Amino acid sequence: MRFRLTRLMMWMGLAAAATYFFDPDRGEQRRKDLRKRVDKMRKVGEKAKLQAGL
């Protein structure tokens, strides 16, 4: 029973995230913002990697 509840909660969370990002009114802007944040984090990670000498 515990795993059933865990699985249900996981699917509910995934559905909520999909609804948030694929919203017809504001979803496109949210996806653009997410892409910008991911690109920024990637650049910061690459810079830190170079500074660490890896």
HELIX and SHEET records of a PDB file:
HELIX    1   1 ARG A    2  PHE A   21  1                                  20    
HELIX    2   2 GLY A   27  ALA A   52  1                                  26    
END                                                                             
